[in-house]
Amino acid sequence: MRGFRTRSWRAGAAALAALALGACGTPRLGSRPQPDADLSGRWVLESGDDAAQLIAAALPRPRKPRVEREPTDPDLMRMPRDGTGQRRGGRGGQQSEQARPAAAADPNPAWGRISPREFVSAFVLPPQRLDVVQQPALVRVGVGDRPRAFEPGDEEAVTVNDRYGSRAVRAGWLADAFVIRSEDRQRLHLVEQFRRGRDGRLERTVEFSAPQVKTLHVRSVYRLATPAELDAKEADGPPPPAIR
């Protein structure tokens, strides 16, 4: 009976912890993996979702230019006369009756001066190469000479400013997965997760959301690079969002 009560108490405590976790929002990221995990390695993309196709399907459809219709003759007859006795918009000041496109709208502030596709691809498109250096108090994730360095579990967010805008970045361990969260409260919410699979490969999942973009979930699988692949020149691609 005592064993049953102990198990019941533990189950109740776990349920309360889960409720508390849900109430406070996103789970807190830890400084160490639980259980122990090692993501270190130089990895190459092997398989996964078709990120380019998913990005294309999630992007907002381009707006058709609004066309302003010139007034027709009956419309002109109803127009009031001006001080010269002519009707406003009449033949004296009448423009071509052909339709003309309206002025282009201002660019969406979510993208700034870059295109929506470039903006989303910079965060979602998986790199062909991925280098991970894992240390007890520091984790580096990046490609070549453009790594991103994080102190796992640091509660103070790192502010990143680059061509993609300004955002707060936090990183740490959630069980055996290394998680990077980026958000600016207005334009984007990004969660990157790296986990070692049972087959030894590295799994990367990305959840991305931004105004006017359908929420994206992209999964990619990496394997350890061969010596020949390490010597090969890295393929060109969009620069990863990073601190300048």
C-alpha positions in Angstrom: 0.0 0.0 0.0 2.9 2.4 0.8 4.4 1.7 -2.5 1.2 2.5 -4.3 0.9 5.8 -2.3 4.5 6.6 -3.2 3.8 6.0 -6.9 0.6 8.0 -6.8 2.4 11.0 -5.1 5.1 10.9 -7.7 2.6 10.8 -10.5 0.7 13.7 -9.0 3.9 15.7 -8.6 4.8 15.1 -12.2 1.3 16.3 -13.3 1.6 19.4 -11.2 5.0 20.1 -12.7 3.7 19.7 -16.2 0.8 22.1 -15.4 3.2 24.6 -13.9 5.4 24.4 -17.0 2.4 25.0 -19.3 1.3 27.9 -17.2 4.6 29.7 -17.3 4.8 29.4 -21.1 8.0 28.1 -22.8 10.1 25.7 -20.8 13.3 26.9 -19.2 16.5 25.8 -21.0 19.1 24.1 -18.9 22.9 24.3 -18.9 23.5 20.6 -19.3 21.9 17.9 -21.3 19.7 15.4 -19.4 20.6 12.6 -20.2 24.1 13.3 -21.3 24.5 13.9 -25.0 27.3 15.0 -27.4 26.4 16.8 -30.6 30.0 17.6 -31.6 31.0 16.9 -35.1 31.3 18.2 -38.7 28.1 17.3 -40.4 26.7 17.3 -43.9 23.1 17.4 -44.9 21.8 14.0 -45.9 18.0 14.0 -46.0 14.9 15.7 -44.7 12.0 17.8 -45.7 11.9 19.8 -48.9 12.6 23.1 -47.2 12.5 25.2 -50.5 9.0 23.8 -51.4 7.7 24.4 -47.9 9.0 27.9 -47.8 7.4 28.7 -51.2 4.0 27.3 -50.0 4.2 29.4 -46.8 5.1 32.8 -48.4 2.4 35.4 -48.8 0.9 35.6 -52.3 2.0 38.7 -54.2 -0.7 41.3 -54.3 -2.1 42.3 -57.6 -1.6 46.0 -58.3 -4.8 48.0 -57.7 -6.1 49.7 -60.9 -7.8 53.1 -60.7 -10.5 53.5 -63.3 -10.7 56.8 -65.1 -14.2 58.4 -65.1 -16.4 57.8 -68.1 -18.4 60.4 -70.0 -21.6 60.0 -67.8 -19.3 60.4 -64.8 -17.9 63.6 -66.2 -21.4 65.0 -66.7 -22.1 64.6 -63.0 -18.9 66.3 -62.0 -19.2 69.8 -60.6 -17.9 72.8 -62.6 -14.8 74.6 -61.5 -14.2 78.4 -61.5 -13.6 78.5 -65.2 -16.9 77.0 -66.0 -15.4 73.7 -67.1 -16.2 70.5 -65.3 -13.5 69.1 -63.2 -11.9 66.3 -65.0 -13.5 67.5 -68.3 -11.9 67.8 -71.6 -9.8 70.8 -70.6 -8.1 68.7 -67.9 -9.2 65.3 -68.9 -6.6 62.5 -68.7 -6.5 59.4 -70.7 -9.5 57.1 -70.1 -7.2 54.1 -70.1 -6.8 52.4 -66.7 -3.7 53.2 -64.8 -2.1 51.2 -61.9 -2.1 52.7 -58.5 1.1 53.7 -56.8 3.0 50.8 -55.3 2.5 50.2 -51.6 5.3 50.6 -49.1 7.3 47.4 -48.6 6.2 45.2 -45.8 8.1 46.2 -42.6 8.5 42.5 -41.7 11.0 42.1 -44.6 12.7 45.5 -44.7 14.6 45.9 -47.9 14.9 42.2 -48.7 12.4 39.9 -50.2 10.1 37.7 -48.1 11.7 34.6 -49.6 15.2 35.7 -48.7 14.0 36.6 -45.2 12.4 33.3 -44.5 15.1 31.2 -46.2 17.8 32.8 -44.1 16.2 31.2 -41.0 14.6 28.1 -42.3 16.7 26.8 -45.2 19.1 24.1 -43.8 22.8 24.6 -44.5 24.6 22.0 -46.5 27.4 21.9 -43.8 27.0 22.2 -40.1 29.8 22.3 -37.5 29.0 21.7 -33.8 31.6 22.2 -31.0 30.2 21.2 -27.6 31.9 22.2 -24.4 30.5 22.2 -20.8 29.9 25.9 -20.7 29.9 26.8 -24.5 28.3 25.4 -27.6 29.2 26.6 -31.1 26.9 25.9 -34.0 27.6 27.2 -37.5 29.4 26.8 -40.8 33.1 27.4 -41.4 34.2 30.7 -40.1 30.6 31.8 -39.3 29.7 30.0 -36.0 27.2 31.1 -33.4 28.5 30.7 -29.8 26.1 30.2 -26.9 26.3 29.8 -23.1 23.7 27.1 -22.5 21.1 28.0 -19.9 22.1 31.7 -19.7 18.8 33.5 -18.7 20.0 36.8 -20.2 19.2 37.0 -23.8 21.8 37.9 -26.4 20.7 40.8 -28.7 21.4 40.2 -32.4 21.4 43.0 -34.9 22.0 42.3 -38.6 20.4 42.7 -42.0 17.4 40.6 -40.9 16.6 42.9 -38.0 17.0 42.9 -34.2 16.0 39.9 -32.1 16.6 38.3 -28.7 18.3 34.9 -28.7 18.4 32.3 -25.9 19.9 28.8 -26.0 20.2 25.8 -23.8 19.3 22.2 -23.2 15.9 20.7 -23.2 16.4 17.1 -22.2 19.0 15.8 -24.7 18.3 18.4 -27.3 20.1 21.7 -27.8 17.5 24.5 -28.4 18.0 28.0 -29.8 15.1 30.5 -29.5 15.0 33.7 -31.5 12.3 36.3 -31.4 11.6 40.0 -31.6 8.0 40.0 -30.4 6.8 41.6 -33.7 8.2 39.9 -36.8 9.4 36.4 -36.1 9.5 33.5 -33.6 12.1 30.9 -34.3 13.0 27.7 -32.5 15.9 25.5 -33.7 16.4 22.1 -32.1 19.4 19.8 -32.5 19.3 16.2 -31.3 21.5 13.1 -31.8 19.4 10.3 -33.2 19.7 6.7 -32.3 21.6 5.9 -35.5 24.2 8.5 -34.6 23.0 11.1 -37.0 22.2 14.7 -36.1 18.6 15.8 -36.4 17.7 19.5 -36.9 14.2 20.7 -36.6 13.0 24.3 -37.1 9.8 26.0 -36.2 9.3 29.4 -37.8 6.5 31.9 -37.7 6.2 35.5 -38.8 3.4 37.8 -39.9 1.7 36.9 -43.2 3.7 33.6 -43.3 2.2 30.2 -42.5 4.0 28.5 -39.6 6.8 26.3 -40.9 8.1 23.0 -39.5 11.2 21.7 -41.2 13.2 18.6 -40.3 16.7 17.9 -41.6 19.1 15.0 -41.0 22.9 15.3 -41.0 25.6 12.6 -41.1 29.3 13.0 -40.2 31.3 14.4 -43.1 34.0 12.3 -44.8 37.6 13.7 -45.2 36.9 14.4 -48.9 33.8 16.4 -48.0 35.7 18.4 -45.4 38.3 19.4 -48.0 35.6 20.4 -50.6 34.7 24.0 -51.0 31.5 24.9 -49.2 28.5 25.6 -51.4 27.4 29.2 -51.6 24.1 30.0 -49.8 22.3 32.7 -47.8 24.4 34.0 -44.9 23.2 32.7 -41.6 21.6 35.2 -39.2 24.4 36.1 -36.8 25.9 38.9 -34.8 27.8 41.4 -36.9 
